[in-house]
């Protein structure tokens, strides 16, 4: 019985050491770069118009993007992990909102600057799954181009910019390939902005007159693969 008790204590001690090592292997500062696919989707609607029902469409476009990330995290208890991260993504995320009879409207986003809290669980000393709770700032631009051939009106270009903060939750996995180098896969869903353009107060977009309201809603879904280094 005494031998059995001693064996149990030794096994428990080894298990605890292994678990603590599992969590602590991810502790520290890190930085890296990532590449991936960005998908922008949304809807457009022209309101307060006789023809409003004729202009309500779903939008969508995919594009490549790249970025940088850096952060710090620490093991909590045996297998839990908590940390904070900053990131910056670049991409030419532009989609056509409308293109009819010499009128072309687009919605464009070029960068996302964000910060998030990462809550993780270490599967082993080499692998961790995590949930990211982030907020990010992005600059969006609604652009309308009307050429001179449209019903005899003068050619013009209208732009409206909007910088906004959006909630950006994510799920992912980090996996070490050696003591310091790790790879990452992550999916992020971004609640992007709602833009409203009113003909009575804004410089009118092509085809939008004084009493009309034009609404654009968008979201982003990103899947990225990253390569990082833990210091």
KOLZA-890208 format. One line per 5 residues: number of its first residue (from 1); their letters; for each residue x, y, z of N, C-alpha, C. Coordinates in nm, 4 decimals, always signed. Last residue first. Example, Ala and Ser with C-alpha at 12.3 -4.5 7.8 and 13.67 -1.06 7.14 Angstrom:
<sites>
2	sa	+1.2850/-0.2250/+0.7080/+1.3670/-0.1060/+0.7140/+1.2900/+0.0030/+0.7870; +1.3190/-0.5690/+0.7800/+1.2300/-0.4500/+0.7800/+1.3200/-0.3300/+0.7800
</sites>
This chain:
<sites>
231	xxxxx	+0.9946/+3.5102/-2.8330/+1.1251/+3.5532/-2.7796/+1.1515/+3.4924/-2.6415; +0.8537/+3.3329/-3.0931/+0.8414/+3.3656/-2.9515/+0.9801/+3.3946/-2.8941; +0.7418/+3.4168/-3.4104/+0.8608/+3.3810/-3.3319/+0.8385/+3.4253/-3.1880; +0.5212/+3.2956/-3.6745/+0.5632/+3.3811/-3.5651/+0.6856/+3.3279/-3.4925; +0.3182/+3.3070/-3.9500/+0.4448/+3.2514/-3.9031/+0.4984/+3.3468/-3.7971
226	xxxxx	-0.0238/+3.2302/-4.0419/+0.0844/+3.3148/-3.9928/+0.2068/+3.2368/-3.9522; -0.3043/+3.2516/-4.2438/-0.1977/+3.1634/-4.1981/-0.0791/+3.2514/-4.1607; -0.6509/+3.3431/-4.2188/-0.5098/+3.3755/-4.2348/-0.4212/+3.2622/-4.1833; -0.9552/+3.4465/-4.3325/-0.8810/+3.3274/-4.2908/-0.7347/+3.3536/-4.3205; -1.2223/+3.6669/-4.2546/-1.0824/+3.6489/-4.2931/-1.0313/+3.5146/-4.2449
221	xxxxx	-1.5012/+3.8461/-4.3497/-1.4576/+3.7182/-4.2959/-1.3155/+3.6939/-4.3471; -1.6878/+4.1430/-4.2867/-1.5690/+4.0779/-4.3407/-1.5484/+3.9432/-4.2722; -1.9799/+4.3238/-4.3962/-1.9061/+4.2453/-4.2973/-1.7846/+4.1856/-4.3672; -2.1871/+4.6161/-4.4516/-2.0841/+4.5202/-4.4915/-2.0292/+4.4445/-4.3714; -2.4287/+4.8237/-4.6094/-2.3908/+4.7453/-4.4920/-2.2891/+4.6400/-4.5348
216	xxxxx	-2.5325/+5.1315/-4.7228/-2.4413/+5.0215/-4.7505/-2.4060/+4.9544/-4.6179; -2.8030/+5.3284/-4.8471/-2.7401/+5.2592/-4.7346/-2.6532/+5.1433/-4.7834; -2.9209/+5.6382/-4.9394/-2.8523/+5.5196/-4.9909/-2.7753/+5.4559/-4.8765; -3.2068/+5.8278/-4.9787/-3.1084/+5.7797/-4.8820/-3.0534/+5.6471/-4.9331; -3.3370/+6.1222/-5.1467/-3.3078/+5.9798/-5.1382/-3.1996/+5.9490/-5.0346
211	xxxxx	-3.3897/+6.3854/-5.2062/-3.4737/+6.3195/-5.1070/-3.4414/+6.1740/-5.0835; -3.1903/+6.4665/-5.4045/-3.2018/+6.5270/-5.2731/-3.2797/+6.4499/-5.1699; -3.0671/+6.1607/-5.5688/-3.1146/+6.2982/-5.5638/-3.1426/+6.3411/-5.4204; -2.8317/+5.9690/-5.7102/-2.9025/+5.9876/-5.5838/-2.9408/+6.1348/-5.5718; -2.6783/+5.9490/-5.9411/-2.8101/+5.8861/-5.9427/-2.8880/+5.9001/-5.8128
206	xxxxx	-2.3780/+5.9591/-5.7720/-2.4407/+5.9526/-5.9037/-2.5757/+5.8819/-5.8943; -2.4303/+6.1217/-5.4582/-2.3694/+6.0188/-5.5404/-2.4430/+6.0171/-5.6737; -2.4319/+6.4670/-5.3615/-2.5027/+6.3491/-5.4109/-2.4131/+6.2515/-5.4865; -2.2886/+6.5534/-5.0638/-2.2746/+6.5761/-5.2076/-2.3309/+6.4525/-5.2765; -2.5485/+6.5261/-4.8111/-2.4185/+6.4926/-4.8680/-2.4124/+6.5366/-5.0137
201	xxxxx	-2.8134/+6.6117/-4.7729/-2.7070/+6.6678/-4.6896/-2.5668/+6.6385/-4.7425; -2.9855/+6.4933/-4.9565/-3.0165/+6.6288/-4.9110/-2.9006/+6.6925/-4.8344; -2.8983/+6.2347/-5.0024/-2.8864/+6.3321/-5.1094/-2.9073/+6.4750/-5.0631; -2.7058/+6.0606/-4.7762/-2.8332/+6.1286/-4.7962/-2.8162/+6.2392/-4.8989; -2.5733/+5.7552/-4.7038/-2.5504/+5.8745/-4.7846/-2.6859/+5.9355/-4.8180
196	xxxxx	-2.4332/+5.5545/-4.4587/-2.5573/+5.6130/-4.5099/-2.5249/+5.7425/-4.5817; -2.2826/+5.2475/-4.3758/-2.2651/+5.3822/-4.4317/-2.3976/+5.4297/-4.4903; -2.1735/+5.0472/-4.1202/-2.2912/+5.0828/-4.1975/-2.2725/+5.2265/-4.2449; -1.8671/+4.8477/-4.1074/-1.9556/+4.9624/-4.0831/-2.0835/+4.9632/-4.1666; -1.8320/+4.4980/-3.9914/-1.7859/+4.6209/-4.0557/-1.8960/+4.7277/-4.0534
191	xxxxx	-1.7525/+4.2706/-3.7870/-1.8761/+4.3454/-3.8095/-1.8379/+4.4837/-3.8602; -1.5599/+4.0008/-3.8865/-1.5588/+4.1430/-3.8532/-1.6938/+4.2062/-3.8859; -1.4133/+3.7059/-3.7888/-1.5380/+3.7632/-3.8414/-1.5483/+3.9076/-3.7930; -1.1366/+3.4990/-3.8637/-1.1870/+3.6203/-3.7981/-1.3137/+3.6684/-3.8679; -0.9376/+3.2178/-3.8062/-1.0549/+3.2698/-3.8765/-1.1118/+3.3864/-3.7967
186	xxxxx	-0.6008/+3.1038/-3.8386/-0.7019/+3.1810/-3.7659/-0.8145/+3.2250/-3.8584; -0.3023/+2.9332/-3.7647/-0.4192/+2.9399/-3.8518/-0.5312/+3.0070/-3.7754; +0.0495/+2.9583/-3.7358/-0.0842/+2.9910/-3.6864/-0.1863/+2.9837/-3.7980; +0.3621/+2.8275/-3.6147/+0.2703/+2.8598/-3.7237/+0.1309/+2.8801/-3.6653; +0.6686/+2.9277/-3.4514/+0.5357/+2.8651/-3.4545/+0.4572/+2.9096/-3.5767
181	xxxxx	+0.9867/+2.8974/-3.2985/+0.9113/+2.9264/-3.4207/+0.7766/+2.8540/-3.4186; +1.1131/+2.8021/-3.0648/+1.0677/+2.9417/-3.0727/+0.9768/+2.9718/-3.1912; +1.1568/+2.5224/-3.0833/+1.1448/+2.5860/-2.9528/+1.0840/+2.7250/-2.9601; +0.9514/+2.4415/-3.3700/+1.0701/+2.4186/-3.2872/+1.0523/+2.4983/-3.1579; +0.6917/+2.4669/-3.4307/+0.7667/+2.3760/-3.5160/+0.9056/+2.3515/-3.4584
176	xxxxx	+0.3935/+2.5084/-3.2408/+0.5381/+2.5253/-3.2520/+0.5968/+2.4219/-3.3470; +0.0890/+2.6467/-3.3283/+0.1624/+2.5222/-3.3151/+0.3109/+2.5472/-3.3375; -0.2279/+2.7880/-3.2567/-0.0836/+2.8073/-3.2695/-0.0150/+2.6731/-3.2485; -0.5479/+2.8459/-3.3950/-0.4561/+2.7509/-3.3332/-0.3129/+2.7929/-3.3607; -0.8659/+3.0208/-3.3469/-0.7459/+2.9788/-3.4176/-0.6643/+2.8788/-3.3399
171	xxxxx	-1.1222/+3.2644/-3.3922/-1.0801/+3.1361/-3.3358/-0.9576/+3.0908/-3.4137; -1.2501/+3.5957/-3.3115/-1.1760/+3.5005/-3.3939/-1.1530/+3.3706/-3.3180; -1.4344/+3.9083/-3.3418/-1.4018/+3.7828/-3.2738/-1.3302/+3.6862/-3.3686; -1.4401/+4.2235/-3.3581/-1.3768/+4.1244/-3.4459/-1.3394/+3.9992/-3.3670; -1.6275/+4.5186/-3.3837/-1.6003/+4.3994/-3.3047/-1.5493/+4.2898/-3.3981
166	xxxxx	-1.4879/+4.8270/-3.4997/-1.5760/+4.7125/-3.5181/-1.5320/+4.5982/-3.4273; -1.4791/+5.1751/-3.5671/-1.4356/+5.0631/-3.4838/-1.5368/+4.9498/-3.4981; -1.4010/+5.3673/-3.8626/-1.4929/+5.3086/-3.7659/-1.4251/+5.1997/-3.6851; -1.4069/+5.6274/-4.0895/-1.3217/+5.5471/-4.0029/-1.4084/+5.4964/-3.8887; -1.5142/+5.6891/-4.4094/-1.5612/+5.6655/-4.2733/-1.4612/+5.5766/-4.2008
161	xxxxx	-1.5616/+5.9054/-4.6910/-1.4774/+5.8204/-4.6082/-1.5372/+5.8064/-4.4687; -1.6940/+5.9342/-5.0063/-1.7253/+5.9552/-4.8651/-1.6452/+5.8544/-4.7836; -1.6813/+6.0917/-5.3226/-1.6214/+6.0013/-5.2264/-1.6686/+6.0372/-5.0852; -1.7696/+6.1218/-5.6644/-1.8049/+6.1520/-5.5249/-1.7410/+6.0478/-5.4343; -1.7075/+6.2733/-5.9698/-1.6699/+6.1633/-5.8805/-1.6985/+6.2060/-5.7376
156	xxxxx	-1.8687/+6.3507/-6.2828/-1.8212/+6.3836/-6.1481/-1.7849/+6.2559/-6.0728; -1.9758/+6.5053/-6.5872/-1.9029/+6.3968/-6.5213/-1.8600/+6.4423/-6.3812; -2.3011/+6.6485/-6.6201/-2.1563/+6.6636/-6.6160/-2.0930/+6.5463/-6.5410; -2.5600/+6.4859/-6.8116/-2.5092/+6.5491/-6.6907/-2.3571/+6.5555/-6.6933; -2.6698/+6.3502/-7.0276/-2.6232/+6.4852/-7.0485/-2.5701/+6.5558/-6.9256
151	xxxxx	-2.7175/+6.0887/-6.9480/-2.8315/+6.1814/-6.9588/-2.7879/+6.3274/-6.9697; -2.4001/+6.0265/-6.9246/-2.5215/+5.9888/-6.8537/-2.6245/+6.1019/-6.8589; -2.1587/+6.0953/-7.0280/-2.2574/+6.0447/-7.1234/-2.3909/+6.0133/-7.0571; -1.9750/+6.1624/-6.8367/-2.0476/+6.2719/-6.9024/-2.1574/+6.2237/-6.9952; -2.0059/+5.9312/-6.5531/-1.9392/+5.9892/-6.6693/-2.0315/+6.0864/-6.7426
146	xxxxx	-1.9633/+5.9058/-6.2135/-2.0646/+5.9316/-6.3165/-1.9951/+5.9938/-6.4362; -1.8804/+5.7126/-5.9406/-1.8277/+5.7758/-6.0618/-1.9406/+5.7851/-6.1648; -1.8432/+5.6994/-5.5934/-1.9362/+5.6960/-5.7058/-1.8770/+5.7737/-5.8236; -1.7447/+5.5265/-5.3025/-1.7060/+5.6075/-5.4180/-1.8068/+5.5884/-5.5310; -1.6753/+5.4979/-4.9667/-1.7797/+5.4810/-5.0678/-1.7484/+5.5778/-5.1817
141	xxxxx	-1.4296/+5.3517/-4.7699/-1.4608/+5.4595/-4.8633/-1.5712/+5.4167/-4.9590; -1.3016/+5.2980/-4.4403/-1.3834/+5.2570/-4.5542/-1.4137/+5.3778/-4.6410; -1.0592/+5.2000/-4.2187/-1.1050/+5.3119/-4.3006/-1.1769/+5.2562/-4.4229; -1.0853/+5.0581/-3.8904/-1.0661/+5.0457/-4.0346/-1.1165/+5.1718/-4.1037; -0.9930/+4.9080/-3.5881/-1.0273/+5.0309/-3.6579/-0.9956/+5.0132/-3.8058
136	xxxxx	-1.1237/+4.6458/-3.3813/-1.0319/+4.6973/-3.4816/-1.0867/+4.8237/-3.5475; -1.1150/+4.4308/-3.1073/-1.1745/+4.5507/-3.1644/-1.0752/+4.6050/-3.2655; -1.1569/+4.0803/-3.0152/-1.0866/+4.1985/-3.0630/-1.1758/+4.3133/-3.1030; -1.0884/+3.7962/-2.8774/-1.1942/+3.8967/-2.8613/-1.1323/+4.0318/-2.8941; -1.0143/+3.4671/-2.9795/-0.9747/+3.6071/-2.9784/-1.0959/+3.6987/-2.9667
131	xxxxx	-0.9321/+3.1581/-2.8467/-1.0431/+3.2453/-2.8845/-0.9938/+3.3883/-2.8744; -0.7189/+2.8809/-2.9402/-0.7499/+3.0063/-2.8720/-0.8737/+3.0732/-2.9306; -0.5095/+2.5957/-2.8814/-0.6263/+2.6547/-2.9474/-0.6639/+2.7808/-2.8704; -0.1749/+2.4928/-2.9185/-0.2729/+2.5646/-2.8377/-0.3870/+2.6132/-2.9262; +0.1092/+2.2743/-2.9055/-0.0141/+2.3196/-2.9710/-0.1093/+2.3863/-2.8719
126	xxxxx	+0.3327/+2.1794/-2.7681/+0.3519/+2.2356/-2.9020/+0.2265/+2.2997/-2.9605; +0.2588/+2.0682/-2.5327/+0.3646/+2.1676/-2.5260/+0.3846/+2.2372/-2.6600; -0.0983/+2.0553/-2.5906/+0.0301/+1.9930/-2.5608/+0.1340/+2.1040/-2.5481; -0.3138/+2.2238/-2.5732/-0.3384/+2.0811/-2.5940/-0.2146/+2.0006/-2.5586; -0.3928/+2.4976/-2.3871/-0.2808/+2.4247/-2.4456/-0.3129/+2.2764/-2.4514
121	xxxxx	-0.6154/+2.7448/-2.4658/-0.6035/+2.6187/-2.3921/-0.4966/+2.5360/-2.4619; -0.6650/+3.1070/-2.4356/-0.6254/+2.9818/-2.4978/-0.6270/+2.8628/-2.4050; -0.7654/+3.4135/-2.5341/-0.7897/+3.3150/-2.4296/-0.7640/+3.1778/-2.4891; -0.6508/+3.7318/-2.6120/-0.6511/+3.5910/-2.6532/-0.6668/+3.5019/-2.5302; -0.7815/+4.0421/-2.7013/-0.7464/+3.9541/-2.5911/-0.7540/+3.8110/-2.6424
116	xxxxx	-0.6616/+4.2718/-2.9520/-0.7495/+4.1670/-2.9025/-0.6922/+4.0985/-2.7794; -0.6712/+4.5366/-3.1852/-0.6164/+4.4833/-3.0609/-0.7146/+4.3789/-3.0096; -0.5955/+4.6591/-3.5241/-0.6755/+4.6057/-3.4154/-0.5965/+4.5624/-3.2935; -0.6559/+4.7984/-3.8299/-0.5654/+4.8073/-3.7157/-0.6429/+4.7648/-3.5925; -0.6785/+4.7364/-4.1660/-0.7445/+4.7103/-4.0394/-0.6389/+4.7126/-3.9295
111	xxxxx	-0.7147/+4.8912/-4.4935/-0.6367/+4.8445/-4.3786/-0.7274/+4.8196/-4.2589; -0.8916/+4.9399/-4.7083/-0.7506/+4.9130/-4.7381/-0.6693/+4.8652/-4.6180; -1.2039/+4.9077/-4.8667/-1.1335/+4.9064/-4.7384/-0.9888/+4.8662/-4.7642; -1.4817/+5.0368/-5.0523/-1.3415/+4.9952/-5.0454/-1.2867/+5.0058/-4.9036; -1.7378/+5.0175/-5.2813/-1.7097/+5.0240/-5.1383/-1.5718/+4.9630/-5.1171
106	xxxxx	-1.8650/+5.2001/-5.5679/-1.7805/+5.0989/-5.5049/-1.7686/+5.1245/-5.3557; -2.0633/+5.2576/-5.8534/-2.0448/+5.2818/-5.7111/-1.9620/+5.1687/-5.6517; -2.1004/+5.3995/-6.1620/-2.0306/+5.2910/-6.0925/-2.0045/+5.3323/-5.9482; -2.2945/+5.4680/-6.4422/-2.2765/+5.4943/-6.2996/-2.2081/+5.3735/-6.2362; -2.3646/+5.4003/-6.6993/-2.2598/+5.5015/-6.6806/-2.2387/+5.5429/-6.5345
101	xxxxx	-2.5759/+5.1967/-6.6270/-2.5878/+5.3100/-6.7186/-2.4925/+5.4259/-6.6851; -2.4655/+5.0716/-6.3188/-2.5763/+5.0800/-6.4143/-2.5640/+5.2066/-6.4971; -2.3489/+4.9215/-6.0596/-2.2932/+4.9607/-6.1889/-2.4044/+4.9553/-6.2937; -2.2706/+4.9097/-5.7163/-2.3718/+4.9295/-5.8213/-2.3016/+4.9707/-5.9496; -2.0611/+4.8162/-5.5663/-2.1911/+4.8252/-5.5022/-2.3029/+4.8410/-5.6051
96	xxxxx	-1.7854/+4.6181/-5.6064/-1.8805/+4.7028/-5.6784/-2.0143/+4.6998/-5.6071; -1.5251/+4.6300/-5.3603/-1.6329/+4.5598/-5.4309/-1.7260/+4.6601/-5.4964; -1.2015/+4.5823/-5.2350/-1.2931/+4.6719/-5.3049/-1.3995/+4.5897/-5.3765; -0.9412/+4.5641/-5.0585/-1.0728/+4.5028/-5.0480/-1.1777/+4.5962/-5.1071; -0.6407/+4.5212/-5.0649/-0.7236/+4.6016/-5.1544/-0.8622/+4.5383/-5.1612
91	xxxxx	-0.4812/+4.5287/-4.7420/-0.5404/+4.4585/-4.8549/-0.6226/+4.5537/-4.9394; -0.3226/+4.4692/-4.4278/-0.3367/+4.5495/-4.5484/-0.3999/+4.4646/-4.6590; -0.3428/+4.4756/-4.0716/-0.3622/+4.4050/-4.1982/-0.3788/+4.5048/-4.3122; -0.1988/+4.4489/-3.7602/-0.2241/+4.5423/-3.8695/-0.2315/+4.4626/-3.9990; -0.2408/+4.3990/-3.4044/-0.2200/+4.3518/-3.5411/-0.2565/+4.4605/-3.6414
86	xxxxx	-0.1617/+4.2980/-3.0707/-0.1880/+4.4044/-3.1661/-0.1626/+4.3512/-3.3063; -0.2817/+4.1093/-2.7894/-0.2135/+4.1152/-2.9193/-0.2574/+4.2388/-2.9975; -0.2518/+3.9360/-2.4754/-0.2997/+4.0483/-2.5555/-0.2184/+4.0598/-2.6828; -0.3603/+3.6358/-2.2979/-0.2637/+3.7291/-2.3549/-0.3320/+3.8415/-2.4306; -0.3643/+3.3274/-2.1268/-0.4285/+3.4559/-2.1510/-0.3231/+3.5533/-2.2023
81	xxxxx	-0.4316/+2.9810/-2.0875/-0.3436/+3.0858/-2.1415/-0.4255/+3.2128/-2.1579; -0.4259/+2.6634/-1.9091/-0.4909/+2.7841/-1.9611/-0.3875/+2.8878/-2.0033; -0.3040/+2.4480/-1.7847/-0.3155/+2.4461/-1.9300/-0.3767/+2.5722/-1.9906; -0.2545/+2.5139/-1.5070/-0.1858/+2.4051/-1.5750/-0.1883/+2.4165/-1.7267; -0.2401/+2.8638/-1.4497/-0.2683/+2.7298/-1.4011/-0.1928/+2.6268/-1.4820
76	xxxxx	-0.1721/+3.0235/-1.7391/-0.2477/+3.0407/-1.6151/-0.2876/+2.9020/-1.5666; +0.0954/+3.1570/-1.9327/+0.0181/+3.0433/-1.8880/-0.0491/+3.0736/-1.7555; +0.0706/+3.4607/-2.1240/+0.1271/+3.3806/-2.0150/+0.0348/+3.2645/-1.9830; +0.1768/+3.6863/-2.3905/+0.0837/+3.5995/-2.3210/+0.1524/+3.5213/-2.2117; +0.1844/+3.9529/-2.6229/+0.2423/+3.8897/-2.5048/+0.1353/+3.8037/-2.4401
71	xxxxx	+0.2506/+4.0400/-2.9707/+0.1772/+4.0355/-2.8459/+0.2549/+3.9711/-2.7337; +0.1839/+4.1175/-3.3132/+0.2776/+4.1088/-3.2023/+0.1991/+4.1102/-3.0723; +0.1630/+4.0951/-3.6732/+0.1042/+4.0845/-3.5400/+0.2146/+4.0738/-3.4358; +0.0817/+4.2062/-4.0071/+0.1788/+4.1823/-3.9001/+0.1046/+4.1696/-3.7681; -0.0428/+4.0931/-4.3331/-0.0313/+4.1789/-4.2167/+0.0751/+4.1343/-4.1191
66	xxxxx	-0.2471/+4.0741/-4.6326/-0.1317/+4.0388/-4.5524/-0.1198/+4.1333/-4.4349; -0.4850/+3.9310/-4.8635/-0.4415/+4.0312/-4.7685/-0.3207/+3.9797/-4.6922; -0.6907/+3.8848/-5.1570/-0.5790/+3.8474/-5.0713/-0.5407/+3.9637/-4.9802; -1.0538/+3.8665/-5.1716/-0.9246/+3.9228/-5.2108/-0.8175/+3.8743/-5.1138; -1.3956/+3.8420/-5.2828/-1.2817/+3.7884/-5.2094/-1.1522/+3.8506/-5.2612
61	xxxxx	-1.7209/+3.9847/-5.2412/-1.5967/+3.9747/-5.3166/-1.4859/+3.9240/-5.2262; -2.0641/+4.0826/-5.2624/-1.9607/+3.9930/-5.2125/-1.8393/+3.9897/-5.3032; -2.4020/+4.1821/-5.1863/-2.2707/+4.2051/-5.2446/-2.1728/+4.1022/-5.1906; -2.7478/+4.1949/-5.2715/-2.6414/+4.1407/-5.1881/-2.5094/+4.1529/-5.2624; -2.9629/+4.4820/-5.3246/-2.8832/+4.3689/-5.3701/-2.7857/+4.3224/-5.2631
56	xxxxx	-3.1953/+4.6770/-5.4309/-3.1662/+4.6118/-5.3037/-3.0951/+4.4822/-5.3366; -3.3550/+4.8492/-5.6228/-3.2132/+4.8591/-5.5875/-3.1925/+4.8086/-5.4453; -3.6234/+4.8381/-5.6572/-3.5425/+4.7908/-5.7691/-3.3932/+4.7948/-5.7381; -3.7391/+4.9591/-5.4426/-3.7460/+4.8132/-5.4472/-3.6624/+4.7555/-5.5603; -3.7063/+5.2302/-5.5113/-3.6253/+5.1711/-5.4045/-3.6236/+5.0197/-5.4113
51	xxxxx	-3.8246/+5.3961/-5.6920/-3.7544/+5.2798/-5.7452/-3.6741/+5.2063/-5.6387; -3.9187/+5.5994/-5.5374/-4.0173/+5.5168/-5.6064/-3.9536/+5.3881/-5.6541; -3.7513/+5.6301/-5.2255/-3.7537/+5.6484/-5.3698/-3.8593/+5.5572/-5.4296; -3.6471/+5.5734/-4.9695/-3.7244/+5.6955/-4.9969/-3.7242/+5.7294/-5.1445; -3.3353/+5.3960/-5.0400/-3.4639/+5.4188/-4.9740/-3.5260/+5.5512/-5.0170
46	xxxxx	-3.1454/+5.1455/-5.1645/-3.1830/+5.2841/-5.1920/-3.3236/+5.3055/-5.1381; -2.9010/+4.9338/-5.0342/-3.0434/+4.9637/-5.0446/-3.0623/+5.1122/-5.0677; -2.6854/+4.6514/-5.0179/-2.7083/+4.7915/-5.0521/-2.8587/+4.8130/-5.0675; -2.4822/+4.4345/-4.8155/-2.6033/+4.4656/-4.8909/-2.6106/+4.6150/-4.9162; -2.2051/+4.2004/-4.8030/-2.2959/+4.2992/-4.7476/-2.4180/+4.3199/-4.8339
41	xxxxx	-1.8622/+4.0988/-4.7628/-1.9996/+4.0760/-4.8075/-2.0904/+4.1789/-4.7418; -1.5350/+4.0151/-4.8316/-1.6240/+4.1242/-4.7922/-1.7633/+4.0942/-4.8475; -1.2797/+3.8081/-4.7296/-1.4071/+3.8105/-4.8011/-1.4944/+3.9218/-4.7446; -0.9417/+3.7382/-4.7677/-1.0400/+3.8262/-4.7058/-1.1663/+3.8280/-4.7917; -0.6866/+3.5089/-4.6986/-0.7970/+3.5462/-4.7861/-0.8983/+3.6281/-4.7077
36	xxxxx	-0.3414/+3.5791/-4.6072/-0.4669/+3.5056/-4.6111/-0.5653/+3.5592/-4.7118; -0.0555/+3.5934/-4.3916/-0.1159/+3.6087/-4.5234/-0.2477/+3.5327/-4.5239; +0.1505/+3.7457/-4.1384/+0.0446/+3.6557/-4.1834/-0.0049/+3.6941/-4.3220; +0.4215/+3.7495/-3.8984/+0.3546/+3.8002/-4.0178/+0.2512/+3.6980/-4.0635; +0.5099/+3.8282/-3.5524/+0.5071/+3.7502/-3.6746/+0.4361/+3.8208/-3.7884
31	xxxxx	+0.6114/+3.7823/-3.2074/+0.5787/+3.8680/-3.3219/+0.5810/+3.7819/-3.4475; +0.5991/+3.7715/-2.8461/+0.6083/+3.7088/-2.9783/+0.5723/+3.8113/-3.0850; +0.6830/+3.7143/-2.5000/+0.6572/+3.8033/-2.6128/+0.6732/+3.7270/-2.7442; +0.5316/+3.4494/-2.2942/+0.6349/+3.5410/-2.3394/+0.5899/+3.6310/-2.4525; +0.4295/+3.1068/-2.2965/+0.4410/+3.2344/-2.2265/+0.5541/+3.3191/-2.2846
26	xxxxx	+0.4176/+2.8549/-2.3966/+0.3617/+2.9608/-2.4803/+0.3755/+3.0993/-2.4176; +0.5194/+2.6976/-2.1974/+0.5927/+2.6972/-2.3248/+0.5416/+2.8057/-2.4193; +0.3446/+2.6984/-1.9859/+0.4530/+2.7964/-1.9844/+0.5295/+2.8011/-2.1162; +0.1722/+2.4828/-2.0424/+0.1219/+2.6201/-2.0450/+0.2354/+2.7211/-2.0575; +0.3550/+2.2665/-2.0268/+0.2666/+2.2806/-2.1421/+0.2167/+2.4248/-2.1543
21	xxxxx	+0.4601/+2.2887/-1.7762/+0.5480/+2.3123/-1.8896/+0.4662/+2.3376/-2.0154; +0.2338/+2.2100/-1.6340/+0.2853/+2.3448/-1.6172/+0.3784/+2.3824/-1.7323; +0.2120/+1.9441/-1.7192/+0.1046/+2.0394/-1.7499/+0.1543/+2.1825/-1.7385; +0.4484/+1.8329/-1.6187/+0.4243/+1.8315/-1.7635/+0.3199/+1.9347/-1.8019; +0.4059/+1.8711/-1.3471/+0.5205/+1.9345/-1.4113/+0.4993/+1.9438/-1.5605
16	xxxxx	+0.1798/+1.7047/-1.3145/+0.1712/+1.8477/-1.2864/+0.2835/+1.9236/-1.3529; +0.2858/+1.4523/-1.3772/+0.1755/+1.5059/-1.4566/+0.1643/+1.6567/-1.4387; +0.4730/+1.4235/-1.1742/+0.5179/+1.4290/-1.3135/+0.4114/+1.4881/-1.4036; +0.2952/+1.4155/-0.9547/+0.3970/+1.5204/-0.9642/+0.4459/+1.5353/-1.1070; +0.1512/+1.1827/-1.0080/+0.0816/+1.3114/-1.0022/+0.1794/+1.4260/-1.0173
11	xxxxx	+0.3568/+0.9939/-0.9881/+0.2843/+1.0102/-1.1147/+0.2126/+1.1438/-1.1206; +0.4278/+1.0247/-0.7169/+0.5263/+1.0506/-0.8218/+0.4576/+1.0754/-0.9558; +0.1876/+0.9439/-0.5947/+0.2394/+1.0788/-0.5727/+0.3389/+1.1166/-0.6805; +0.1727/+0.6787/-0.6800/+0.0667/+0.7730/-0.7185/+0.1143/+0.9164/-0.7041; +0.3965/+0.5692/-0.5556/+0.3890/+0.5692/-0.7018/+0.2847/+0.6690/-0.7509
6	xxxxx	+0.3197/+0.5959/-0.2887/+0.4369/+0.6680/-0.3371/+0.4352/+0.6776/-0.4888; +0.1015/+0.4193/-0.2856/+0.0819/+0.5607/-0.2555/+0.1976/+0.6446/-0.3073; +0.2320/+0.1767/-0.3379/+0.1295/+0.2259/-0.4300/+0.1059/+0.3762/-0.4105; +0.3913/+0.1512/-0.1143/+0.4547/+0.1637/-0.2457/+0.3567/+0.2209/-0.3480; +0.1946/+0.1213/+0.0792/+0.2846/+0.2347/+0.0869/+0.3512/+0.2607/-0.0468
1	x	+0.0831/-0.1200/+0.0000/+0.0000/+0.0000/+0.0000/+0.0870/+0.1256/+0.0000
</sites>
